[in-house]
Amino acid sequence: MADTFTANYGWTKPDIGASDDTWGDKWNVNLDGIDAQLRTVQDGTIGPEGPQGPIGPPGAAGSPGPTGPQGLPGQTGATGPQGPQGPQGPASFPDAPNTSQRYGRFNSVWQLDAIQTDAAADGNAYGRVNNAWATVLPTTGGTITGGLTVNQVLTVQGSNSLVLNAPVTGGSQRAILGMAANITRWQLMLGDGTAEGANNVGANFSLAAYSVTGAFLGNWLTIARNDGSTVFNGSGVTIQGGLSVNGTLALASPNNLAIYGGSNGQVLTTNGSGILSWATPAGGGGGIADAPNDGTAYARKSAAWAHLTHTDITDWTATLAPYALTTAVPVASSTTPLADGVAAVGTGTTYARADHVHPLPPQAMGDNRIINGNFAVNQRGQVSGTALAAAAYGHDRWKAGASGCTYTFTAALPDTTATITVGTLTQVIEAGMIEGGVYTLSWTGTAQARVYQGTPTGVYAAGPIRTPSLPAGVNTIVEFNAGTLTGVKLEIGSVATPFNRQSLAKSLADCQRYYQKIGGVNAADVAFQVNAGAAGSLGNFSSNIGIPAMRAAPTATRVGAWTLSNVSTYNLYPSTSNLAVQITPTTTGSTFMFTADATTYLTLSAEL
């Protein structure tokens, strides 16, 4: 149906169900008309007009006077018939809701704006992220405090275009990574983590390679910042052009220098300007052929090899003639040469062959100040790969350094090798074992070590290590970093002698001076039992256990859940060579305390 209109004022009545987008505009027109009509009703109606008077003669036309005030409105006439509907005027729409929020028009409807508050007015640039204002980097430049990922080409122009800046201290690195599928393949280090120090040491250049799994393969190129010394660590360097060496070119072996070309027997010659070339020695044929290989001596005579005897030499002087060979040299014996100091000089009657090796004299072994240097004793039952807290003990006499330690091992005879993977492993040598002087530390394995007294100091180095002169009577610490380790020996003097392996009994006795474990093998392998007397006569019962002498009165500890019966209290009183156990019964009768299984035992510790 079409729109209809009211009978009196012609106001529009929108068609029901057919004015979805225009009914509001139509009603706004209606309301404006109602508003105007109500206004006239409020002002009231004008009274009836009086009768008209007679018409007078026309007067002379005067000059027009000033415009008078506007007269009162006349009475509204009767409403005439409704005229035809005019054309529809421009659409009007209601105001936005008054909710103290921002609205905008979309599809003829007021809708709430997504952005209700402005960005902070603090001088920073902002953008919209996740329906909130966030700081952004303006095109004029700025500082990014987090990571930046660029999925396309990054072009940096201008002087000092890309700057890698890091603090001087703290081992900071300045690196550029080349990656594949987010796994590092190459690392260009423009200042590694080497601490900076005097003489421009530290912050060196390096180029490192990584495997397809991101595992470190090696630093193939390193350059020291202070002197430019360069090290190539790869399997070889190929130079297609020239190589100029203004300093010394050092080769570890002649086999490390290969110059290709030339023929067998040719030699390298120079043209006087430093240019080498292959040449055939004078005489042709690639040089002089060797003498016959028949077990006899030859010399050159008349451009040929010949047997040479004293008769072939005609220029002997009277002084040299007596020394001419006239008899055959005795055949060499197969007797092994005597060791130094066994025979006096000039008393031998046999001739030794040229390929005999003269044996070295027996070498005395220095006394080892390290205890359990081959990790043979493990009273605490240290488990391979178990992390140790700082100063905690693993194998006897070996404890973790200040940052803890983790090491692996497989018990073996006669020696066990420890592999340190995290932290450091130390041993404290008792002051009474140190007389003043220079010491030498030696071991078998890849770990590096340092030796010091008091506060940890010094750099780690490969063995053997020779210390400066150490003061006497001061506890001395040996500390090892990551790597393999066994056969550790610290001895007086500047010469490293072979590791002197102790018997297991002596090694255990040496360790028990500092730590002992009593029990912990079977149930009831440590037991204390008394039969308490009648009531009123109960008291304390003591039992004494003799122990190997210890460094000092130890700390005694009962470990695990022991089996106790009729025990009120107990106390442990250790001394350097005795352990007294005092038991107070609860009541009369049998009273005992004993180990329940392998997890229950006593420990005595007098560690340094």
Salt bridges, closest charged atoms under 4 A:
ASP3 OD2 - LYS26 NZ 2.14
ASP312 OD1 - LYS301 NZ 3.59
ASP340 OD1 - HIS358 ND1 3.87
ASP367 OD2 - ARG369 NE 3.69
ASP415 OD2 - ARG501 NH2 2.70
GLU430 OE2 - ARG513 NH2 2.91
GLU435 OE1 - ARG369 NH1 2.71
GLU479 OE1 - ARG450 NH2 3.03
GLU491 OE1 - LYS489 NZ 3.73
ASP510 OD2 - LYS506 NZ 2.93
GLU607 OE2 - ARG380 NH2 2.86
GLU607 OE1 - ARG397 NH1 2.70
